[in-house]
Amino acid sequence: MGKTTTVINLATALTTLHKKKVLVIDLDPQGNATTGLGLSNLDDSKTIYDLLNGNCDIGETIKDTKIDNLKLISSNVDLSGLEVETASENRRAFLLKDKIENFIHSSNNDFSYILIDCPPSLSLLTVMSLVIAKSIIVPLQAEFF
């Protein structure tokens, strides 16, 4: 609860208040970070799914948003099939890391922060984000006790 809202608001604050360049990776097949940042989750051109299945490289997936210095790698429902499609791959938990690690350490990366919006379950997609993450934020619902 609150993962997408936290990612969108944190990314927006970092860009507008602190003048940082931020990349948001929408790793949720629902695509709520995509729609929350003003893009369509029905658009199937060069999404995170295309990057992870090898149909394009990371540079082709990065899209502009309406917020200066805030870029997005969008998602859509196609991503929900990735877990089944990669069932036989032994390094599937490292797919995201393998695809973007070279970019992160290259001169093409001018982002101060890369934020990953995860799905609401501990699935392969969440594990992939944990493999590459340097830090994590876990929003929790505050309840009595």
Secondary structure as UniProt FT lines:
FT   HELIX           3..16
FT   TURN            17..18
FT   STRAND          22..26
FT   TURN            29..30
FT   HELIX           32..36
FT   TURN            37..38
FT   TURN            41..42
FT   HELIX           48..52
FT   TURN            53..54
FT   HELIX           58..61
FT   STRAND          62..64
FT   TURN            68..69
FT   STRAND          70..73
FT   HELIX           77..81
FT   HELIX           82..85
FT   TURN            86..88
FT   TURN            90..91
FT   HELIX           92..94
FT   HELIX           95..104
FT   TURN            107..108
FT   STRAND          113..117
FT   HELIX           124..132
//
